[in-house]
Amino acid sequence: TEMDKIRIYFSNESTKNNLSGILQNSFTKIMEDGKIDMNDAAHFMSLVYDIVTMFNNHTTDNDNQTNISSDSIMVFLYFIIIIYE
């Protein structure tokens, strides 16, 4: 299943480091003013863009045909946001 693909992808140490950097950077920017509000919409969009780009680069760099649907990526992002709330 696609969630298994995501799990395998994130078992790689460099992937964990890349994701950690993206999350730290994004949530630092989101929480700069001490609250989450509509002013943070651009930061959330950057978070989504950076993670989707990371998935795309992995597929391109490894010349494989493993595709993960946008629905699965959005579910993944949903859980990340829930964890950090």
Backbone as JSON Lines, residues from 0, in Angstrom:
{"i":0,"aa":"T","n":[0.84,-1.18,0.0],"ca":[0.0,0.0,0.0],"c":[0.88,1.24,0.0]}
{"i":1,"aa":"E","n":[0.25,2.37,-0.22],"ca":[1.01,3.62,-0.27],"c":[1.59,4.0,1.09]}
{"i":2,"aa":"M","n":[0.9,3.69,2.16],"ca":[1.44,4.01,3.48],"c":[2.68,3.17,3.76]}
{"i":3,"aa":"D","n":[2.73,1.96,3.24],"ca":[3.94,1.14,3.36],"c":[5.09,1.79,2.6]}
{"i":4,"aa":"K","n":[4.81,2.35,1.44],"ca":[5.84,3.05,0.66],"c":[6.38,4.24,1.45]}
{"i":5,"aa":"I","n":[5.49,4.97,2.1],"ca":[5.91,6.12,2.9],"c":[6.76,5.64,4.08]}
{"i":6,"aa":"R","n":[6.32,4.58,4.74],"ca":[7.07,4.03,5.88],"c":[8.48,3.61,5.45]}
{"i":7,"aa":"I","n":[8.6,2.93,4.33],"ca":[9.91,2.5,3.82],"c":[10.76,3.72,3.48]}
{"i":8,"aa":"Y","n":[10.16,4.69,2.83],"ca":[10.88,5.91,2.46],"c":[11.44,6.61,3.69]}
{"i":9,"aa":"F","n":[10.66,6.69,4.77],"ca":[11.11,7.38,5.96],"c":[11.98,6.53,6.88]}
{"i":10,"aa":"S","n":[12.21,5.28,6.52],"ca":[13.14,4.48,7.31],"c":[14.59,4.83,6.95]}
{"i":11,"aa":"N","n":[14.78,5.56,5.86],"ca":[16.11,6.01,5.43],"c":[16.55,7.18,6.31]}
{"i":12,"aa":"E","n":[17.78,7.11,6.83],"ca":[18.28,8.13,7.75],"c":[18.36,9.52,7.12]}
{"i":13,"aa":"S","n":[18.78,9.62,5.87],"ca":[18.86,10.94,5.23],"c":[17.47,11.55,5.04]}
{"i":14,"aa":"T","n":[16.48,10.7,4.78],"ca":[15.12,11.18,4.66],"c":[14.64,11.75,5.99]}
{"i":15,"aa":"K","n":[14.93,11.05,7.07],"ca":[14.55,11.54,8.4],"c":[15.19,12.89,8.67]}
{"i":16,"aa":"N","n":[16.46,13.03,8.33],"ca":[17.16,14.29,8.55],"c":[16.57,15.41,7.71]}
{"i":17,"aa":"N","n":[16.26,15.13,6.44],"ca":[15.66,16.14,5.57],"c":[14.3,16.58,6.1]}
{"i":18,"aa":"L","n":[13.48,15.61,6.49],"ca":[12.15,15.93,7.01],"c":[12.27,16.71,8.31]}
{"i":19,"aa":"S","n":[13.17,16.32,9.16],"ca":[13.37,17.02,10.43],"c":[13.74,18.48,10.18]}
{"i":20,"aa":"G","n":[14.63,18.71,9.23],"ca":[15.01,20.08,8.89],"c":[13.85,20.9,8.36]}
{"i":21,"aa":"I","n":[13.06,20.29,7.48],"ca":[11.88,20.97,6.93],"c":[10.91,21.33,8.04]}
{"i":22,"aa":"L","n":[10.63,20.37,8.94],"ca":[9.67,20.61,10.01],"c":[10.17,21.67,10.99]}
{"i":23,"aa":"Q","n":[11.43,21.59,11.37],"ca":[11.97,22.58,12.3],"c":[11.9,23.98,11.7]}
{"i":24,"aa":"N","n":[12.31,24.12,10.46],"ca":[12.29,25.41,9.8],"c":[10.86,25.95,9.7]}
{"i":25,"aa":"S","n":[9.95,25.1,9.25],"ca":[8.56,25.53,9.06],"c":[7.9,25.91,10.36]}
{"i":26,"aa":"F","n":[8.03,25.08,11.39],"ca":[7.34,25.36,12.63],"c":[7.99,26.51,13.41]}
{"i":27,"aa":"T","n":[9.28,26.75,13.19],"ca":[9.91,27.94,13.76],"c":[9.28,29.19,13.16]}
{"i":28,"aa":"K","n":[9.1,29.19,11.84],"ca":[8.49,30.34,11.17],"c":[7.02,30.5,11.59]}
{"i":29,"aa":"I","n":[6.31,29.38,11.71],"ca":[4.89,29.44,12.08],"c":[4.73,30.01,13.49]}
{"i":30,"aa":"M","n":[5.61,29.64,14.39],"ca":[5.45,30.05,15.79],"c":[6.24,31.31,16.16]}
{"i":31,"aa":"E","n":[6.82,32.01,15.18],"ca":[7.6,33.22,15.47],"c":[6.81,34.24,16.28]}
{"i":32,"aa":"D","n":[5.53,34.39,15.98],"ca":[4.72,35.38,16.69],"c":[3.98,34.77,17.88]}
{"i":33,"aa":"G","n":[4.23,33.5,18.18],"ca":[3.64,32.87,19.35],"c":[2.23,32.34,19.17]}
{"i":34,"aa":"K","n":[1.71,32.39,17.96],"ca":[0.36,31.88,17.73],"c":[0.24,31.38,16.29]}
{"i":35,"aa":"I","n":[-0.76,30.54,16.08],"ca":[-1.06,30.04,14.75],"c":[-2.32,30.75,14.29]}
{"i":36,"aa":"D","n":[-2.21,31.48,13.18],"ca":[-3.36,32.2,12.65],"c":[-3.25,32.28,11.13]}
{"i":37,"aa":"M","n":[-4.12,33.04,10.53],"ca":[-4.15,33.13,9.06],"c":[-2.85,33.72,8.49]}
{"i":38,"aa":"N","n":[-2.12,34.46,9.29],"ca":[-0.85,35.01,8.82],"c":[0.18,33.91,8.56]}
{"i":39,"aa":"D","n":[-0.08,32.71,9.07],"ca":[0.83,31.59,8.89],"c":[0.5,30.74,7.68]}
{"i":40,"aa":"A","n":[-0.51,31.12,6.93],"ca":[-0.92,30.32,5.77],"c":[0.23,30.1,4.8]}
{"i":41,"aa":"A","n":[1.02,31.14,4.56],"ca":[2.15,31.0,3.63],"c":[3.17,30.0,4.15]}
{"i":42,"aa":"H","n":[3.38,29.97,5.46],"ca":[4.33,29.02,6.05],"c":[3.82,27.59,5.92]}
{"i":43,"aa":"F","n":[2.51,27.38,6.09],"ca":[1.94,26.05,5.91],"c":[2.04,25.62,4.45]}
{"i":44,"aa":"M","n":[1.83,26.56,3.54],"ca":[1.95,26.23,2.12],"c":[3.39,25.86,1.78]}
{"i":45,"aa":"S","n":[4.34,26.57,2.38],"ca":[5.76,26.24,2.17],"c":[6.08,24.86,2.72]}
{"i":46,"aa":"L","n":[5.5,24.53,3.87],"ca":[5.7,23.21,4.47],"c":[5.22,22.12,3.51]}
{"i":47,"aa":"V","n":[4.02,22.27,2.99],"ca":[3.47,21.29,2.05],"c":[4.35,21.23,0.8]}
{"i":48,"aa":"Y","n":[4.71,22.37,0.26],"ca":[5.55,22.42,-0.95],"c":[6.88,21.72,-0.71]}
{"i":49,"aa":"D","n":[7.54,22.0,0.41],"ca":[8.85,21.4,0.69],"c":[8.76,19.89,0.83]}
{"i":50,"aa":"I","n":[7.7,19.39,1.46],"ca":[7.56,17.93,1.62],"c":[7.24,17.27,0.29]}
{"i":51,"aa":"V","n":[6.34,17.87,-0.48],"ca":[6.02,17.3,-1.8],"c":[7.26,17.32,-2.7]}
{"i":52,"aa":"T","n":[8.03,18.39,-2.64],"ca":[9.27,18.48,-3.42],"c":[10.25,17.4,-2.97]}
{"i":53,"aa":"M","n":[10.33,17.14,-1.67],"ca":[11.21,16.1,-1.17],"c":[10.81,14.74,-1.73]}
{"i":54,"aa":"F","n":[9.5,14.44,-1.75],"ca":[9.03,13.19,-2.34],"c":[9.37,13.13,-3.83]}
{"i":55,"aa":"N","n":[9.13,14.21,-4.54],"ca":[9.41,14.24,-5.99],"c":[10.89,14.05,-6.28]}
{"i":56,"aa":"N","n":[11.74,14.72,-5.51],"ca":[13.18,14.59,-5.71],"c":[13.64,13.17,-5.45]}
{"i":57,"aa":"H","n":[13.07,12.52,-4.46],"ca":[13.44,11.13,-4.17],"c":[13.11,10.24,-5.36]}
{"i":58,"aa":"T","n":[11.94,10.4,-5.91],"ca":[11.54,9.59,-7.06],"c":[12.44,9.86,-8.26]}
{"i":59,"aa":"T","n":[12.74,11.13,-8.51],"ca":[13.59,11.5,-9.64],"c":[15.03,11.03,-9.44]}
{"i":60,"aa":"D","n":[15.58,11.29,-8.24],"ca":[16.97,10.95,-7.96],"c":[17.23,9.45,-8.0]}
{"i":61,"aa":"N","n":[16.26,8.68,-7.58],"ca":[16.45,7.23,-7.52],"c":[15.95,6.53,-8.76]}
{"i":62,"aa":"D","n":[15.5,7.31,-9.73],"ca":[15.05,6.77,-11.03],"c":[14.13,5.57,-10.83]}
{"i":63,"aa":"N","n":[13.21,5.71,-9.91],"ca":[12.26,4.61,-9.72],"c":[10.86,5.08,-10.04]}
{"i":64,"aa":"Q","n":[9.99,4.16,-10.16],"ca":[8.62,4.46,-10.55],"c":[7.66,4.39,-9.36]}
{"i":65,"aa":"T","n":[8.21,4.53,-8.16],"ca":[7.36,4.51,-6.98],"c":[6.64,5.84,-6.88]}
{"i":66,"aa":"N","n":[5.38,5.82,-7.05],"ca":[4.58,7.04,-6.96],"c":[3.71,6.96,-5.73]}
{"i":67,"aa":"I","n":[3.56,8.09,-5.09],"ca":[2.7,8.19,-3.93],"c":[1.64,9.23,-4.27]}
{"i":68,"aa":"S","n":[0.4,8.88,-4.09],"ca":[-0.69,9.78,-4.49],"c":[-0.72,11.03,-3.6]}
{"i":69,"aa":"S","n":[-1.28,12.07,-4.14],"ca":[-1.4,13.32,-3.38],"c":[-2.28,13.11,-2.15]}
{"i":70,"aa":"D","n":[-3.26,12.21,-2.24],"ca":[-4.1,11.93,-1.07],"c":[-3.28,11.35,0.08]}
{"i":71,"aa":"S","n":[-2.36,10.45,-0.25],"ca":[-1.52,9.86,0.8],"c":[-0.59,10.91,1.41]}
{"i":72,"aa":"I","n":[-0.05,11.78,0.59],"ca":[0.81,12.84,1.1],"c":[0.02,13.77,2.01]}
{"i":73,"aa":"M","n":[-1.2,14.09,1.64],"ca":[-2.03,14.97,2.46],"c":[-2.38,14.3,3.79]}
{"i":74,"aa":"V","n":[-2.63,13.0,3.79],"ca":[-2.88,12.28,5.05],"c":[-1.64,12.35,5.93]}
{"i":75,"aa":"F","n":[-0.48,12.14,5.33],"ca":[0.8,12.22,6.05],"c":[0.97,13.62,6.66]}
{"i":76,"aa":"L","n":[0.72,14.66,5.87],"ca":[0.85,16.03,6.37],"c":[-0.15,16.31,7.49]}
{"i":77,"aa":"Y","n":[-1.34,15.78,7.36],"ca":[-2.36,15.95,8.39],"c":[-1.85,15.42,9.73]}
{"i":78,"aa":"F","n":[-1.25,14.24,9.72],"ca":[-0.73,13.66,10.96],"c":[0.43,14.48,11.51]}
{"i":79,"aa":"I","n":[1.27,15.03,10.65],"ca":[2.37,15.87,11.12],"c":[1.82,17.1,11.83]}
{"i":80,"aa":"I","n":[0.83,17.73,11.21],"ca":[0.26,18.95,11.81],"c":[-0.43,18.64,13.13]}
{"i":81,"aa":"I","n":[-1.14,17.51,13.2],"ca":[-1.8,17.1,14.44],"c":[-0.78,16.89,15.54]}
{"i":82,"aa":"I","n":[0.35,16.27,15.22],"ca":[1.39,16.0,16.2],"c":[1.94,17.29,16.79]}
{"i":83,"aa":"Y","n":[2.1,18.31,15.95],"ca":[2.72,19.54,16.41],"c":[1.74,20.55,16.99]}
{"i":84,"aa":"E","n":[0.46,20.27,16.97],"ca":[-0.51,21.22,17.54],"c":[-0.52,21.18,19.04]}
